[in-house]
């Protein structure tokens, strides 16, 4: 299942790459692509229960970059 999210407060390409790398290693994440120019993240989950994966991703993003908020696009 794919979902697209807006990453508010994402202001550097390095931060986007760092978030993308860490999120890709989370259990349940099949793929993740962050487009820095549009500040959108496309998240694909292997699980049918994507809500749990989304919560894990939100928590991880907050740990990596506290100024970035993940909202539904």
MOGI-V375721 format. One record per residue. PSI is psi in whole degrees, 0 to 359 (NA if undefined). OMEGA is omega in whole degrees, -180 to 180 (none if undefined). D_CENTER is the distance of its C-alpha to the mean C-alpha in Angstrom with 2 decimals. Layout:
PSI;OMEGA;D_CENTER, PSI;OMEGA;D_CENTER
This chain:
133;-180;14.13, 142;175;11.69, 149;177;9.83, 134;-179;8.85, 151;174;7.33, 136;179;8.79, 92;180;7.75, 136;178;11.27, 2;178;12.89, 111;-173;11.13, 11;175;14.50, 144;-177;14.65, 327;179;13.80, 318;178;14.11, 319;179;11.43, 316;180;8.99, 321;180;10.49, 315;179;10.41, 314;-179;6.74, 316;-180;6.51, 314;-178;9.61, 319;-180;8.96, 323;-179;6.09, 339;-179;8.58, 354;180;11.24, 144;176;10.37, 133;179;13.08, 349;180;12.56, 120;178;9.81, 315;176;11.94, 155;176;9.92, 135;177;6.80, 126;177;7.90, 125;175;7.21, 108;-177;10.55, 322;-177;11.67, 323;180;14.74, 353;-175;13.37, 39;178;10.26, 143;178;8.54, 127;174;5.49, 121;-175;7.26, 128;176;6.46, 129;-178;9.86, 144;176;11.27, 340;-178;14.74, 149;173;15.69, 334;-179;17.29, 76;-176;16.00, 339;-179;12.40, 319;178;12.80, 319;180;13.00, 317;180;9.90, 318;179;7.96, 320;177;10.05, 318;-180;9.41, 315;178;5.65, 315;-179;7.03, 316;-180;9.82, 316;179;8.43, 319;179;6.81, 326;178;10.24, 319;-177;12.07, 311;-178;10.94, 91;-176;11.19, 339;-179;13.03, 356;-178;13.58, 129;177;10.10, 135;180;9.68, 118;179;7.17, 155;-180;9.78, 133;-178;10.75, NA;none;11.93
